[in-house]
């Protein structure tokens, strides 16, 4: 029982670090495309938080759906970040097309 509590505390600390790093990337103005990486980290943090909390207590349906929304946010943002790093720009015509699954799901 004590090892489960320690694992839960370490997971919460990791989630806090991921959230702070995501916020830092979103508001950092030096690098191109780092806000995209920040939003991808927010999506992954939401997904991991849902899994960690869901392991230790029962979740309602909307909380489970929030985890799915985190994945639907992280995937397109990682794609756009990699596209931005490799090509140096974000494709404007594909921006909303990549976020369509998230918008439809919400």
C-alpha positions as CSV (number, residue, x, y, z in Angstrom):
1,X,0.0,0.0,0.0
2,X,2.8,2.4,0.8
3,X,4.5,1.8,-2.6
4,X,1.2,2.7,-4.3
5,X,1.1,6.0,-2.4
6,X,4.7,6.7,-3.3
7,X,4.0,6.0,-7.0
8,X,1.0,8.2,-6.9
9,X,2.9,11.1,-5.3
10,X,5.8,10.7,-7.9
11,X,3.2,10.7,-10.7
12,X,1.6,13.8,-9.5
13,X,5.0,15.5,-9.2
14,X,5.8,14.5,-12.8
15,X,2.4,15.8,-14.0
16,X,3.2,19.2,-12.3
17,X,6.5,19.3,-14.0
18,X,5.0,18.5,-17.4
19,X,2.4,21.2,-16.9
20,X,5.0,23.8,-15.9
21,X,7.2,22.9,-18.9
22,X,4.2,23.2,-21.2
23,X,3.3,26.6,-19.9
24,X,6.9,27.7,-20.3
25,X,7.0,26.5,-23.9
26,X,3.7,28.3,-24.7
27,X,4.8,31.7,-23.4
28,X,8.5,31.4,-24.5
29,X,9.1,33.8,-27.4
30,X,12.6,32.7,-28.5
31,X,11.9,29.5,-30.5
32,X,9.7,29.0,-33.4
33,X,7.0,26.5,-32.9
34,X,7.6,26.0,-29.2
35,X,3.9,26.9,-28.4
36,X,2.9,23.9,-30.5
37,X,5.2,21.7,-28.4
38,X,3.7,23.2,-25.3
39,X,0.1,22.4,-26.4
40,X,1.3,18.8,-27.2
41,X,2.7,18.5,-23.7
42,X,-0.6,19.8,-22.3
43,X,-2.4,17.1,-24.2
44,X,0.0,14.4,-23.0
45,X,-0.2,15.7,-19.5
46,X,-4.0,15.5,-19.5
47,X,-3.8,11.9,-20.8
48,X,-1.3,10.8,-18.2
49,X,-3.3,12.5,-15.4
50,X,-6.4,10.7,-16.5
51,X,-4.6,7.4,-16.4
52,X,-3.0,8.0,-13.0
53,X,-6.1,9.3,-11.4
54,X,-8.2,6.6,-13.0
55,X,-5.9,3.9,-11.6
56,X,-6.4,5.1,-8.0
57,X,-10.1,6.1,-8.1
58,X,-13.1,5.6,-10.3
59,X,-13.8,8.1,-13.0
60,X,-16.9,9.5,-14.5
61,X,-17.6,9.4,-18.2
62,X,-16.6,13.1,-18.8
63,X,-13.3,12.5,-17.1
64,X,-12.6,9.6,-19.4
65,X,-13.5,11.7,-22.4
66,X,-11.1,14.4,-21.2
67,X,-8.3,11.8,-21.6
68,X,-9.3,11.1,-25.1
69,X,-9.4,14.8,-25.9
70,X,-5.8,15.0,-24.6
71,X,-4.7,12.5,-27.2
72,X,-6.6,14.2,-29.9
73,X,-4.8,17.5,-29.0
74,X,-1.3,16.0,-28.6
75,X,-1.2,14.2,-32.0
76,X,-1.9,17.1,-34.3
77,X,0.2,19.5,-32.2
78,X,3.2,17.1,-32.4
79,X,2.7,16.8,-36.2
80,X,2.6,20.5,-36.6
81,X,5.6,21.0,-34.4
82,X,7.7,18.5,-36.4
83,X,6.5,20.0,-39.7
84,X,7.5,23.4,-38.4
85,X,11.0,22.2,-37.3
86,X,11.6,20.5,-40.6
87,X,10.1,23.0,-43.0
88,X,10.4,26.2,-41.0
89,X,6.7,27.2,-41.2
90,X,3.2,26.0,-40.2
91,X,0.9,25.0,-43.1
92,X,-2.1,27.4,-42.7
93,X,-4.4,25.3,-44.8
94,X,-3.9,22.2,-42.7
95,X,-4.0,23.7,-39.3
96,X,-7.7,23.4,-38.8
97,X,-7.9,20.1,-40.7
98,X,-5.6,18.5,-38.2
99,X,-7.7,19.7,-35.3
100,X,-11.0,18.6,-36.8
101,X,-11.1,15.3,-34.8
102,X,-10.7,17.3,-31.5
103,X,-13.3,19.8,-32.5
104,X,-15.8,17.1,-33.5
105,X,-15.2,15.2,-30.4
106,X,-15.7,18.2,-28.1
